[in-house]
Amino acid sequence: MAFWICTGRCRVLNQNFEAGDIKEYATNPNSSYFEAYEGEVESVEERRGHTNLKSTHFFGGESWDDLRFPATTLKRGATSKPDFDYTNIGLLFPQDTATEIVYAIAQLPHAWKIGSDLYPHVHYEQDEEEEPVFKLDYRWYESGGDPTGDFTTITASTFSTTYVEGSILQVVGFPAIRGSGITTLSSILEIKLYRDDDVVTGDVLVKEFDIHYQIDSPGSGRITQK
């Protein structure tokens, strides 16, 4: 057994602890926002007197993070389309050309709350009132699952900022990707992102595509399981 000091407001095995509380556990109870120091009780007591204890960390709490796909790392199609704008730094999605696609693949992080939904969105430069239509094809499967299934298509429609004038960084969100069918820690998300409209004239400059996802731990306590 070893002694551990709670450096914030912690919750372990349905018990609440305050900053500075010392508890004895066989292993580090480290999980969501729980920080601890190992050692004999005397050394932990000394550390408690010198450490900068936090006040708003919760063991087992839920937070949000981004699964990010910057425009500098997204994989373009076989013809290297859409074009990359080296001056303004971003991908140029053309008008009325849904065949210029970028591809992304990611494994969900260990911090992800298993079974929770994902919220994709695009950061792009908007310089006119008209709004482009971005679409996303995805498939999501677990380790041991079928990686050859059909893609599901969703369309972005929720714009974060009302356009007035000039050039602005706009964020447009897609409907949620439901995670209820994913029940294990290891899963792969495959994505195709493209523009499909004849509303905005010319190219639309995309800076980044990313996904808000919920976390309930800083990682997993075991290599393949929470």
Phi, psi and omega in degrees: 000152178221161181259142183229142179252131177280125182260010177203199172275111191244154175226121182227125178050049178066018176246138179263138178230150177260163178303131180098347178295142179245131179227156181254122178223154179291324179228166180299122179280023186301124173207213189304112175061017177261120177246140186216159176237132181268152175155179174290158186301326180294317181290326178291322177299319180294318179297323179300326181285344185241349185275152179273092186288135178275169185232358186227029179258138182235132172281127180084008178283173181239140180219184179234152175214175180247131166268109197253143178226077181301153181296344178278350182237349178296143181274123178276170182294178185299335180265016182060032176251149000291161180295153175257131179269105184282344178277311182262356174060090178169175179264138181260104179271119189281163177289134171054040179219088184280001182269353176269103193239145168250150187239143179216148177217138181209149169266135179298136182294158180295339180283343184301136177285110186304130178090353182276162185279160176247146183234093182283153175201159182243134172260121181218165179269121179251128180228018173206164186292327181298148185244130179287163179247111175261139177237155183222125172256133181219157165216145190223123184216153182272166172300127185092353180272182182273114181273009185246015183290173180288153174274147173256137182255132174231156184240132179286136183211354183256107183264133188280334186231137175281122183287137177241303182196168177069205177249132179228157171274114182255150175237126178238130186257151175265163170300159181296142168269114187288132183255007185297337180275354180259116188242003181236167184290324186265114177211152182244135176246124177247139188222141167239125182241132181204167177255139184219076180200161174237030185268310180270127181286132176080201184277155171242127184272117180258128180269319184197150169241130177211171187228123170287131176223149184272140177240150176230014177194160176283354180175202179247144180291335177236164187299318184242005181219155175292000000 
